[in-house]
Amino acid sequence: MTLRRPAVEARLRRLHQVTRRLRRFRARGSDRIRDDEDLQWLVERGLHLGCEIVLDVGNHVLVGVFGRPSEQYEEILNGLAAEGVITAALRAELSGLGGFRNVLVHGYLDSDLDRVIAALEKAPERFERFATELHDWLVRREQNPVR
């Protein structure tokens, strides 16, 4: 498999859209989110989409460029940091992203609203940093192709 840059860029654009919406939801405040089940659903869906995009793009880069398939979500993030695609600092901030994604997808009966609101406080900036670091890596790779 090779890196399909247009596919990666399309996903990063979608991540920007998701991030913009998450910021709007966050601006409504945690009290309003707690009182509005529809808003809770929107926040959860936005966080889920953001997680999926980060992990999907990361896996695509690892397999397409480095030949490194990952069986677990945390391996994707570790691999991106190890290959210099994202910084170690961002890797640390994204720790647990795969587990959180699983809670959103599979733990809907036990969804913890406090955890969702806490994630909403930081996720937009983390998703944006991911998009920026990955885009910067793509530019560096294009300017100095090694692999």
N, C-alpha and C positions, 0 to 999 in steps of 0.2 A: 504494500500500500504506500502511496505517496501522499504528501501533504497537499490538500486541495485548498489553497489560499482563499479563493472566493467563498468557499463553504465556511471557512473559519471566520472571515470578515463578516459574512452574513450573520453568523451566530453572535459575534461581538456587537454588531449593530442591534440585534435583538436584546442582548444583555443591557445595552444602554437604555432601550425602551423600558425594559423591566425595572431597571434602577430608577428611572425617572418616575415611574408610577409608585414604586415603593417609597420614594421620598414624599410624594404627595400623600400617601396613606399615613406615613409617619407624622407628617405635619398636622394631622387631625388630632393627634394626642392619644395616649394610651387609654384614658378614660373613655373616650368615644369608641375606640376599638373594642374595649371590654363590653360596651353596651350594645354594639351593633354586630349581630351574627353575620350579616352580609359582608361587612367590612372585614371581619375576622377571616372569612372565606377568601376574600380578595387578597389579603395580606399573605395568608398561607399559600395561595396559588402563586403569587409573585415570588415568594421566597423559594418555593419548589422549582419554578422555572429558572430562577437565577442559579440555584444549585445544579440543576440538570445541565444548563449551558456551560458552566465552569467545568464540570466533570466531563461532559461530552467533548468540548474543545480540547481540554487537557489530554484526554485519551487519544483523540485524533492526532495531536502533535506527537505524543510519545510513540505511537505506533508508526505513523507516517514518516517521521523524521529519524527517530532513534531506534525503531524496531523493538520497542519495549511495551509489550502488552501488559496490562494490569488486571489482576483478578479482584482487587479491592479498591474502593474509592480512595482511601488514604494513600495507596501506592501511586495513584495518579499524581496526587499533589507532591508526594515525596520525589517522584521521578522528575516532575517539572522543575523542582528546586535543584535537584542533583544535576540536571542538564543545563542549569542556568537560564531557564525560560522565565521563571519567577524568582524573586528574592527569597532568601531564608526567612526574612521578616514577614513577608506576605504568607509564606507557607505556614508559619506559626499562627498567624491570624486566621487562616482557613482551616486550622486543625478541627476535626470533628464535623466538617461539612458533609461528608458522606453519611455519617450516622444521623445527622440532622435531616438530611434528605430522606433517609429511610423512615424516620419518625413521621415526616410529613406525608409520605406515600403510604406507609403500612400501619402507622400508629394512630390513624384517624379516630379510633375509639378512645384513645388515651391522650389526645392532643393536649399539651400543656400550654395554655394561653400565656402564662408568664414567660415561658421559654420562647414562644413565638414573638412576643413583644420585645424581649431582650435581643433576639436575632435581628428584628427590624431596626433596632437602634444602630446597629453596626453594619449590617449587610450591604446597604447601598454603596457605601464608601469602599468596602472590601471588594464588591463586584466590580466597581469602577477601576480600582487599582489593578485587579486581575486583568481587565480588558486593556488597560494602559500598558501594563508590563508585557502582556502577550503581544500586543501590537508593536511595542518597541523592539521586542525580540524578533518579530517578523521583519521589521525594517533592517535591523542589524544583520540578520541572516541573508537578506537580499543584497545588502551592500558588501558582505563578506561571506559568500557561500563556502562552507566547509563540507557540509553533508548534503 
